[in-house]
Amino acid sequence: MQSKECRLVFTRLRTQFEKLGQKFARLGQRFARYGLDGFVLALTASIVVAYLWPQPGIYRGAVDMQDITRSGIALIFFFYGLRLNPAQLRTGLANWRLHLVIQTFTFIVFPALILLAKTLAGGTWDAHLWTGTFFLAALPTTISSSVVLVSMSRGNVPAAIFNASVSSLLGIFLTPLWIGILLAATSGGFAPAHAILQLSLQVLLPVFAGMMLHKRFGILALRHAHTLRLFDQSVILLIVYVSFAESFSNQMFRRYSPWHIILLCFAMLVLFFVVYGLTVLSTRILKFNNPDTITALFCSSQKSLVNGTAMSRVLFPGFTAAGVLLLPLMIYHTLQLIVTSAIVGKRR
């Protein structure tokens, strides 16, 4: 009798969990229509947890979350190199005009626009938010999402893979140089050479180590691409949690009102559309074909959250406002998902 009752209770519980899972699946589908996947929601949850329970994020001991995030960053880029096929890079190498446009927008036009905006705005905006916005502008393009968007829109996929890979490698050198220029003009005390060395050890070396092992383990990495993607996202969530825990613990957000966030969202949206519009204009002047135009549009206008979270720990070590620094990047990342999903939907 008890066994029958237990089975009945278990069946009811399983039914309830299945219904709950279906509700979450429907909720995820609704968010996906607007470009919001579960990862965006998890980012928001990480910030909430950092606010409610910052202690693990600020603990410094024999083994703390700083050490875990450093190891996680190295593994992210090792697995990226493991999945990276050198033959695909060689395939996309010939289209130099397209590559020049994408890398110019990524590393020159973006930062130039922020410097122009800062000059026009004068001292009316918060210094930490300016630094975070400029940091966003100096980052490389996305590693995977730009390739996915180009593929869905029937663009030049080999060129997208090439540019996403080259952009990540160039970012190791160009992003610290841009940050060095910014900080030298404001506070000083930043050593780009040291930052480049640190990024080379944490990013460049693992990528090349992965590429060296691609022939032997590349297929295995591609077979488990979904699992590796979840690992990447978990490391990013941990970095976001630690950064915001430090900022909340030091009360770095108390100076900001909801209006600051609203204005920042609006500024990030304007930035996206200005870059997107200038890219459209450039592709028309250069008379790109449709696949190359699609590739230029999606690769030029996006910024990498993976690289951004990883580089922030190296470029701004011990920075108590790390959460504030990442805020423009996280907002831009969310908005670029929403807008590009809408653009892809119209193109299909």
N, C-alpha and C positions, 0 to 999 in steps of 0.2 A: 504493500500500500504506500509506504513511504517512498519507495523507488518510483512508483507511478506519479506521485505528487512532485517529486524532484524533477522528473522528466517534463511534467506539465509546466512547472516554474521556469525551467531552462528554455522550453519552447517559447513561452511568453516573453522572456528576456531577449531571446534571439530575435523574435519578431519586432520587439521594440527597438533593438539596435539596428535592424535592417531598415525600419521606417525612419529612424534618425539619420542613418547613412544616406537614404534616398533624399531626405530633406536637405542635407548638406550638399549632396550632388546637384540638386536643383538650384540651390543657392549659388554654388560654384559656377553653374552654367549661366545664371543671370549675371553674375559679375564678369564672366568671360565675354559676354556680349559687349561689354564696355571696356574690354582690354584689361580687366582686373583679374589676375589669377590668384591662386591660393598663396603664392609667395608674397604678393603685395600685402595681403591680409596678415601674413606671418610677420612681415616687417613692422606693421602697426602693432601687433601683439608684443613684439620684442621691446618696442619703446614703452608700452604700457607696463610690462614686467619690470623693465629697468627703473621706471618711476616708483612702482610699488615695492620692489625688492632689489635695491641696488647693491647690497652688501657683497654678494659673490663677484660682481663685476669689478669692485674696487679693492678686493682682497689681494694683498701682495705677500706671497710666502714662498715656500720651497718650490711648489708647482702651482701657478695661478693661471687665470684665463688669458693673460698676455702671452704666456709660453704656448698655450694650446692654440691660440689664434695664429701665432707665428708658424707653428708646425702645419696648421691647417692651410695657410696661404701657400706654403711651399708645395704641399700635396695637390692643391687645386691646379697649380701651374704645371706640376709634373704630369698629372693625368691629362691636362690639356695638350701637352707636348706628345704624350703617348697616343692620343687620338689624331694628332696632326700628321697628315700624309705629305711628305716632301714633294711627291709627284704632283699633287694638287696645287701646291705653291708654284711649281715650275709651269704648270698649265696656264695659270693666271698672270704670269709675269709679263707677257708681251704687250698688254693693253696699258701702256705707260701713261697716256693722256688721262684715262679714267682714274688710275691710281694717284696721279698728281693732283687732280681735282679733290678727291676724297681726303687725302692727307693734308692738303692745304686748308680745307675747311675745318678738319679735325684739330689741327695744331696751330693754325695761324688766324683764320677768320673768327673762330669761336673766342679765343682770348682777346683778339683785337676789338670785338664787339663789346665785351665786358669792360675793357679799359676805356673805350669810348663812352659807354654808359656811366662809368664811374666819374669820368671827367665832367660830363654834362650834369650829373646829380650833385657833384661837389661833396660836401660832408654831411649830406642829409640822410645817409643810410648807415646802419650799424657796421662796424669794422669787421666783426667776426663773420657776419653774413656776406660781406663783400669778399672776404678771403675764401669762404666756402664756395661762393659762386664762381670766383676766378679759378679755384681748384677744379671745380666741375668743368669749366671751359677748357682747361689744359689737359684733360684726361683723354685717353684713346677711345675709339669707338667700341661698341659692344662686341664680345667674342662670338656669341652664338645667335642671339636674337636677330641681329641684322641679316645673318645668313638665312635664317628661317623665313623672315619677312620677304627677302629677295626671292627665295625659292617659291613661296606662296604666290608672289606677284609675277612669276615667270621672268625674273631678271637674270642677270649674268652671275650664276652661282659660283663658278670658279674664281671670278674676280672678287666676289664678296668674301670668299674664304681667304683669298690672298690679302685683301685689305684689312680684314679683321685681325689676321695673324701679324702682319707687318705693323699695323697700328699699335698692337700690344707691345711689340718689341721696341718700336720707336718711342713709345710712352715712357719706357724705362729711363731714357736720356732726356727727352724733350720736356716732360712734365716737371721734373726737378729743376730744370733750367728756367722754365717759366715761373715756378714758385720762388726760385732764388731771385729772379728779377723783381718780383712783387715785394718780397720781404726785405730785400736790400733797399728798396725805395721807401719802405715804411719803418720796420723795426730793426732790420739787420740781423746778424748772428746766424744766418742760414748758410750751410756749406753744401752746395749742389754736388760736389765731387763725392762727399761722404754718402749722400743720399743715393747717388747713382750706384756706388759700390754696394750699399745695402740692398737696393732693389735688384741688382745683378745677382746677388747671392740668393735672395728670396724668390725672385721671379725668373730671371734669365737662365740661371744655372739649372733649375728644375725643368724648365721648358726644353732645353737642349738635352738634358738627361732623358726626358720622356721621348723626344724625337729619335734619339739613338736606339731606344728600345722598341720603336714603332713596328719594325719588321717582325719582331718576335711576339710582342704582346698587344699590338695595335688592334687586331681583330677582337681580342678579348675585351679591350677597353670599349670598343664600339658596341659590342654585344651587351655590355652593362652600362651603356650611356645614360640610361634613366637613373640608375643607382648613383652614378658619379655626379649627375646633375643635382640630385638630392643632397649629396655630400657637399658640393659647392655651395648650395643655398644654405645649408646648415652652418657652414663656416661664416658666411656673410651675416647670417642672423646673429651668430655669436659676437662678431665684431661690432655689429650695430648695438647689441645689448651692452657690451662693455663700454663702448663710446658714450652711449646715452646714460649709463649708470654713473660714469665719471662726471658727466655734465650735470646730472640731477643732484649728485652728491655735493658738488661744489656750487649748487644753486645758480648755474649759468643761464637758466631759462627764465629767471624771474623778471628780467628786464624786457621780455618780449610779450606782446599782447596778441590776441587773435588776429588783429589787423596786420601785424607783421607777417603772419603766416599767409593770410589772404593776399597781401601785396606780393609776397614771395612767389606764391602759386601763379599769380597773374604775370609776374616778371619772367618766370620759367616758361610759361606758355608763349609769351611774346618772343622770347629767345628762340624757342623751337621753330616758330613759324617764320621768323626773320631768316634763320639759317636755311630752312626748307625752301623759302622763296628765292633766296640768293642762289641756291643750288639749282633750282629749276631754271633760273635765268642763265646760269653758267652752262648747263647742258644744252640749252637752245642756241647759245652763241657758238658753242663748239660743235653743234650738230651731231650730238650723240644719237645712236639708234635707241630704240625703246628698251631693250634689256639693259644696256649700259646706263640709261637714264634712271631706271628703277634702282639699279645698284647704287648709283651716286646719291640718290635721294635718301635711301634708307641707311647707308653707311655713313654719310656725311652729317646727318642730323642727330645721331644717337651717341650716348655716352655710357661707358661701362661701369656698372655698379660693382662688379667683381674687382676690376683694377682700382676703382676709387676707394673701396673699403680697405683693400690690401695696402695701397700706397699711403693712405692717411696715417697708418700706424708707423710708417717709416719716415714720412716727410714731416710729421708733426708729433714726434715722440714726447710724451708727458704733457701734451696740450690738454688743459682741463676742460676746454670747450669743444672737445672732439665731436660730441653729438650735434652741437650747433653747426660745426664745420660740415658735417655730412648731410644736414637738413636740405640744402639746395639740391644736392645730388639725388637724394631719395625722392624729393618732390618731382624733379625732372624725370627721373626713371619711371615713376608712376604715370606722369602725363605723357611721356613718349610711348608707353605701352598703350594707353587709351587712344591717343591720336593716330598712331601707326596702325593699330587694329582697325580703326574706322577707315583709314585710307586703303588698307588691303581689302576690306569688305567692299568698297566701292569699285576697286580695280578688278575684282574677280567676277 
